[in-house]
Structure formats: C-alpha cells, structure tokens
C-alpha cells in the first residue's frame, strides 16, 4: 500500500516542531509536507532530507489554503495560539473546510485537555471554547461528508507552562514576579489540580498516532474519536508551587487574590494586550477548580510504550518555561 502524504500545519511552535521532529523518524521524509508562515526557518537538515515545505498561515485566505492543502491525505492541524475564542474559531474552521475541499481525508486536531472527561463538551475555561467549537465542527463534517474522518488529540497541560498558571513565575528567573515568597493568583491552590505532561512527549505521541494511522488506517482505533493525553498524576496548584520553589531554591506559597486584583498585577498587565483578555484567561482557574485538568488517563503511556516523565522530573531537569499552551 502506498504511504499517505502527511501535512503539518502550522509546522512551527513547540508542539508542531516536536511533532515533526518525531514523525520524521517514523515515516519516509518525502511523504511529509511542513506548512509554515516562514518555511525558510525549518531546519535545513529536514529539507535536505527530502521533506517538502509550503508557505501558509492561519491568516492565508481559505481559497489559497485549499491550494496549499492539495495533495495531502492526512493533516495535523495545530490550533491557533490564542486563548480568545472568537478569533480562533474565525481562522480554524475555514482552514478545516479548505482542507476538506482540497481532498484531505483525515484531520488530526490538537485540542486541549481542559474539559475533564474525553466526551465532555463543556468547560468553564475560555481557552477551551474554540477547541470545543472546532471539535464540534469536525464531528459535523464526519457525519455529513462521506469519506472524511478525524481524530481529536486533547493535549495535556504542558509541564513547562506553569508560568501562565502562577502569575508568570519562572523558577529559572525567580525574582521577576514575586512579592516576597508569594504566588498571587485567584485560586487557593487546594482541591482539584492539573495532570501536567511534558510537551515533547505530547509531540512524540502525536507523531506516533499520525504514523499509526498513515500505515494502517483501517485498524486505527481513534477514528472519529478523542484521545486524551495526560500526565501520570494530578498535582494540586499548591503541590505545583512547592516543586517550583524547590527548583528556584525558595520557600513559596500561594496567596489567593481576587480576579480584580490579579488583572492589575504588573506582570499580568505586561503580558496581556488588555484587561479583557486577562479576565477571560482567569476563567482557567475556575475550570481547574471544577476538575477540568485533573483527569489522568493511560492514553499517553499506551501510545509512548513507556511511563511518561513525571512533572517534578521535567522541571528539575531545567526545562525552559513557556507561556504556550
């Protein structure tokens, strides 16, 4: 059987780069097309090894995206990097429709593990709303467009992304956002927590899923299904901050403040474009309280074929922090 052509869009950012790095060890390089706003930034070691590149971004007109997606059988669609619902939906759904018109038969979509159970269609977190809408659009297409299928990969919350849940505290630069030894957030740190997971292991698992489908679509068990990739353990935010303190060499504690107080913190005002964006992000803590990020599944371990790396191990290894998710 002829190997199917795989596209990754966009082939950039932490998850996209990790995924194609692993994928190119699993499938023939000339069966992979990396689609990027700046294809010249894709490492030459890949392009010199017969990997094809195409230029496009989510801002590319849908008619042009259709041309870019032509000839691709399987597309890994990586979500637009913003937590704001409306714009994400505005660019993601037309991209999916362009892919279908171009003849893409199966879409893997990088969603987010911020809704609890894998069949849940609700979340209190603004960051999850566009994902849920995109998942719903894929379900609708699979029901109405003959021959089209999908797999939703709800990627777990990155171990490296703790700064966006701890008022931008980075254990490698510990004095940049602290007031004394306090982490000021609109959460008391107790109750339901987060099943943190190493980002590169998410990329590896995503690559393995894509390769499995490409080699044997008829036996792939996640057709029109949701895969929920999580870490091995749920960590409360209080436990999370304790680990951050160990890495930073500080005795840290969480001090709960109101959302009104949080949006006025200097580091918060410096990160978000406006107060409204900060307030919508703050819905993440309510979702965490409700258990949206606490579920632990065995999906990641099964796909990797080994136990995923523990959260504290990842942080203590000096992995660079990120605000991506």
Secondary structure, DSSP 8 states (H G I E B T S, - for coil): -----EEEES--HHHHHHHHHHHTTTS-GGGEEEEETTGGGS-HHHHTTT-EEEE--TTS-HHHHHHHHTT-SEEEEE--S-S-HHHHHHHHHHHHHHHHHHT--EEEEEEES-SSSTT----S-HHHHHHHHHHHHHHHHHHHSTT-EEEEEEE--BGGGGGGGTTT--GGGTTSS-BTTEEEESS-S-SS-B--B-HHHHHHHHHHHHHHHHH-GGG-TTTTEEEE---SS-B-HHHHHHHHHHHHTS--EEEE--HHHHTTSHHHHHHSSSHHHHHHHTHHHHHHHTTTTT---SHHHHHHTS----HHHHHHTT-------
